[in-house]
């Protein structure tokens, strides 16, 4: 794949080992298949490894690597004339999981609800999309989301609030705010 020697190679290996699992999970939500996600993540690792000294000179190494990951995913999708698979992969897995937990709801109803939610998420602006997918679809902690995106935790929280408002409008729901309790008023402006 690429040659790593000395301390530079050790720092890359440590960085790669630390981030690979999340890169795989994100790529899988975008591409829809594990083998394809693996090939994309391998391409990211090869690209970062070849230019590791340049990568280390960046203001935020995780943010730079995240941008490379997204670029490789986009390249893979474009080469096949595809769109991100979040709506299909995340909605299906979430609905199936809920169906096993809640036997009172019809599986088709659950899948329809999930498809609507994930379709709305797919329509978010890029920063909000990344925050929502990382934070809520993949379950990444707020501080780690901030690290990956090269922003502070307050910006992550702000992006979540804006995304919730946008999603509530799109789905014709009441905004739940940040505390999780309903406000009882319709959200009409971002």
N, C-alpha and C positions, 0 to 999 in steps of 0.2 A: 504494500500500500504506500508507504512512505518510510523514509529512514529517520530514525530518532536516535540521537546519541547524546551522551552527557547530561548535564543538568537541564538543558532546554528540553530534551526528550522526556525527562522525568516530570517536569512541570506540565508538559502537554499530556502525558499519560494520566497524571493525577486529575487534571482538568477534565479530560475526556471521561475518565471513569466516574467522576462526580456528576457529570451532566448527561451522560448517554441515556440513562433510563428515562428521564423526562423528555429528552429529544425524541426518543422512540415513541413514547406515548403520544406526544403532540403530532409527530409525523403520521402515526397510525390514524389519528382522528381526521387528518387532512386527506390522507391517501386512501384509507379504507382497508388496506391489507398489510399484514405483518412483514411479509417478505419484501414488498415494495418499500415499506417504511425503513426496513433494515438497509436496503441498498441506498436510499437517500441519506440516511444517517451516516453510513459508511463514506459516502461522497463528501459529506460535511466534514467528517473527521479527517479524511485525506486532504481536503482543501485547507483546513485549519492547520494540520500538521506540516504541510509543505511550506506554509507561510507563518509559522508559529512566532518567529521573531517580530514580524510585522503586527501580528495579532496582539502580542504582549505590549506593543507600543500604543495601543488604542486606549482611549479614556476609560472605557469599560469593556473588559474582555468578555464577560457574559453577554452583554448587549450586542457586541460585535458578532459573537458566535450565534446568537439568536437571529440576527439579521441574515447571516449566511445560511442558517437552517431554513428560514422562510424563503430565501432566494432559491435554494436547491429544491424545496417542495414545489414552488411556483414553476421552476424549470421542468420538473418531472411531470407536473399536471399539464402544462402547456404543450409539452412534446406529445402528449396523448390526447390532447383536446378535451381534457377533463376539468371539472370544477372541484373545489375542496369538498370532501366527503363528510364533513361534520354532521350535516343533517341526517345522513343515512347511518353512519357508524355510531355516533353518540346517542342519537334518539333511540335507535334499536336496542343498544345495550342498556340504556337507562330504563326503557319501557319493560324489557324482559326482566330486569332486576326488580322493578316495582311490582310486576305481575306476580312474581313468586312471593313477594312480601304481602301483597294485598289481593287475596283471592276473590274479593267481592266485586272488583272492577273487571270489565271485559278487556281482554288483551288488545283488541282492535281500538277501543276507546283510549287506552293508555298510549298506544303507539301514535294515534292521531294527535293527542295532546303533546307528546314529546316532539313529534315532527314539527308542529306549529312553533313550539318554543325554540327548537334548534334552527329552524328556518329564520326566525326573528333574530336570533343571535348571529347567524351568518350575514345578516343585513346591517350589522353594526359597523360604525367606522373602525378602521384598523386597530387603533390603540385600544378602544373599548372591547373589540372582539378578542384581542390577545389577552387582556386582563380577565374577561369573563371566562374564556376557555381555560386559561391557566388556573384561575382562582376557583371556579365552580365546576367546570367539567372535569378537570384533572385533579382538583383538590389541593393545589399548591398553596402554601402559606403566603400571606400578604407580603412579608419581607422578602421571600424568595422571588415572588412575582416582580417586586420592585427591582431586585438585582438583575433578573433576566432582561427586563425592559429598560434598565438604566434610568429609572425614575425613583422618586422617593415614595415611601409608604403612604403619605398623605395624597399624593397624586393617584396612587392605586385606588384609595378609598373614593376619591373624587370621580375617577373613571367608572367605578362600580355604581356610584349614585346616578351618574348621567346615563349609564347603560340601563340601569333598572327603570329609570323614567322612560327612556326610549322604548324598552321592551314592553312596559306596562301600556304605553300608548298603542304600540303595534298590536298587542294582544287584547286590547280593550279591557285592561285590568286596572285595579286600583294599585297605586304605588305603595309598596310596603316600607319604603324608607330604609334606613340602615339598621333599625332595631329589630325588624322582623314583624312588627305589629302594624296593622292597617291604620291609615290616617283618617279613613272615612270620607275623604274628599278626592275628587277626581283630579289627577295630575294633568294639567293642560299645557304647561310650558316646561322647557328644559332649563 
